[in-house]
Amino acid sequence: MQIEQLKSLIETAVRDGLSYQWVMLVLAIIAAAVGSYVGAYLGKKAEAKAAREDFSILLHQVRETTRETEAIKQLLSGKAWRSQKQWEFKERYYGELLSHLHAFRLSLRELSDYYIEPGSEHTPDSQQGEHFIALKSQAWEAYRSIKKPAGNAVLFLSPRTVKAIDHLVKEHWDLANFGAICTADYVDSAYKLACNAYEAVVAEASLDLGLGSNDA
């Protein structure tokens, strides 16, 4: 019942006095009160239901966001792990390669000391002594060690590094088989090849591993 209707009933009851059916007024007041209560109750109930629905939606969104966040974290963690492992493999390959290149050129440099005196290049290798023979063996082993990782190097090393090693292997093969006129000539030319390859790999390793910049 509307407020205006209830007010009209009260005015009529006051005007009519004892002749008015007061029971009707009391019932009307009770009905109005009950209606108001029921309306308020239903309104609150609707609000509570809406709040529960909103909370359920919010909870679902939070769960979805959490799930997506965890997936992203796992993905990034996986990428970071793979990136770290790739860097470690590169570092190992570069380290081993530079170690073998250094051993190769060091052996060649020590071999070149046997040819300081003019005419010494004509001395047969067998007459140079045991240390000379040992140095030749060390140089050859170092060179073989440079060639060993060549097949897998393409997976971890930069294209420029792989190209530098391929160039060294090709030029060394030509030198060892056809290009050198004697051991002294081989040692001198091979030492230059080794130094050039070593410098190229050092420069590329610095860039590829993020250890510094190089203007070359």
Solvent accessible surface area in square Angstrom, and as a share of the most:
residue,aa,sasa,rsa
1,M,110,0.49
2,Q,126,0.56
3,I,132,0.67
4,E,128,0.58
5,Q,100,0.45
6,L,28,0.14
7,K,114,0.48
8,S,60,0.39
9,L,55,0.28
10,I,71,0.36
11,E,91,0.41
12,T,36,0.21
13,A,0,0.00
14,V,108,0.62
15,R,168,0.61
16,D,62,0.32
17,G,28,0.27
18,L,178,0.88
19,S,96,0.62
20,Y,30,0.12
21,Q,127,0.56
22,W,108,0.38
23,V,103,0.59
24,M,109,0.49
25,L,11,0.05
26,V,78,0.45
27,L,99,0.49
28,A,9,0.07
29,I,75,0.38
30,I,92,0.46
31,A,55,0.43
32,A,19,0.14
33,A,60,0.47
34,V,81,0.47
35,G,40,0.39
36,S,79,0.51
37,Y,152,0.58
38,V,64,0.37
39,G,41,0.40
40,A,61,0.47
41,Y,115,0.44
42,L,98,0.49
43,G,33,0.31
44,K,138,0.58
45,K,113,0.48
46,A,62,0.48
47,E,108,0.48
48,A,44,0.34
49,K,112,0.47
50,A,47,0.37
51,A,58,0.45
52,R,144,0.52
53,E,87,0.39
54,D,90,0.46
55,F,128,0.53
56,S,65,0.42
57,I,98,0.50
58,L,102,0.51
59,L,64,0.32
60,H,108,0.48
61,Q,100,0.44
62,V,77,0.44
63,R,139,0.51
64,E,61,0.27
65,T,79,0.46
66,T,72,0.42
67,R,137,0.50
68,E,102,0.46
69,T,61,0.36
70,E,75,0.33
71,A,57,0.44
72,I,97,0.49
73,K,108,0.46
74,Q,127,0.57
75,L,98,0.49
76,L,106,0.53
77,S,67,0.43
78,G,24,0.23
79,K,104,0.44
80,A,62,0.48
81,W,158,0.56
82,R,114,0.42
83,S,66,0.43
84,Q,94,0.42
85,K,75,0.32
86,Q,104,0.46
87,W,86,0.30
88,E,68,0.30
89,F,80,0.33
90,K,54,0.23
91,E,80,0.36
92,R,124,0.45
93,Y,20,0.08
94,Y,3,0.01
95,G,41,0.40
96,E,80,0.36
97,L,5,0.02
98,L,35,0.18
99,S,65,0.42
100,H,56,0.25
101,L,0,0.00
102,H,80,0.36
103,A,42,0.32
104,F,1,0.00
105,R,52,0.19
106,L,59,0.30
107,S,8,0.05
108,L,0,0.00
109,R,122,0.45
110,E,61,0.27
111,L,2,0.01
112,S,41,0.27
113,D,82,0.42
114,Y,61,0.23
115,Y,33,0.12
116,I,129,0.66
117,E,124,0.56
118,P,137,0.86
119,G,39,0.37
120,S,19,0.12
121,E,60,0.27
122,H,147,0.65
123,T,47,0.27
124,P,68,0.43
125,D,37,0.19
126,S,95,0.61
127,Q,130,0.58
128,Q,29,0.13
129,G,37,0.36
130,E,156,0.70
131,H,107,0.48
132,F,0,0.00
133,I,85,0.43
134,A,43,0.33
135,L,4,0.02
136,K,74,0.31
137,S,60,0.39
138,Q,97,0.43
139,A,5,0.04
140,W,128,0.45
141,E,86,0.38
142,A,8,0.06
143,Y,7,0.03
144,R,111,0.40
145,S,22,0.14
146,I,1,0.00
147,K,88,0.37
148,K,151,0.64
149,P,28,0.18
150,A,41,0.32
151,G,63,0.61
152,N,82,0.42
153,A,8,0.06
154,V,99,0.57
155,L,132,0.66
156,F,43,0.18
157,L,13,0.06
158,S,13,0.08
159,P,113,0.71
160,R,148,0.54
161,T,1,0.01
162,V,28,0.16
163,K,151,0.64
164,A,19,0.15
165,I,9,0.05
166,D,78,0.40
167,H,103,0.46
168,L,2,0.01
169,V,38,0.22
170,K,126,0.53
171,E,56,0.25
172,H,5,0.02
173,W,140,0.49
174,D,51,0.26
175,L,19,0.10
176,A,58,0.45
177,N,79,0.41
178,F,155,0.65
179,G,47,0.45
180,A,28,0.22
181,I,157,0.80
182,C,46,0.28
183,T,34,0.20
184,A,16,0.12
185,D,44,0.23
186,Y,44,0.17
187,V,1,0.01
188,D,71,0.37
189,S,31,0.20
190,A,0,0.00
191,Y,60,0.23
192,K,119,0.50
193,L,32,0.16
194,A,0,0.00
195,C,21,0.13
196,N,97,0.50
197,A,7,0.05
198,Y,47,0.18
199,E,110,0.49
200,A,43,0.34
201,V,0,0.00
202,V,58,0.33
203,A,23,0.18
204,E,20,0.09
205,A,6,0.05
206,S,28,0.18
207,L,77,0.38
208,D,42,0.22
209,L,15,0.07
210,G,64,0.61
211,L,120,0.60
212,G,41,0.39
213,S,106,0.68
214,N,58,0.30
215,D,151,0.78
216,A,102,0.79
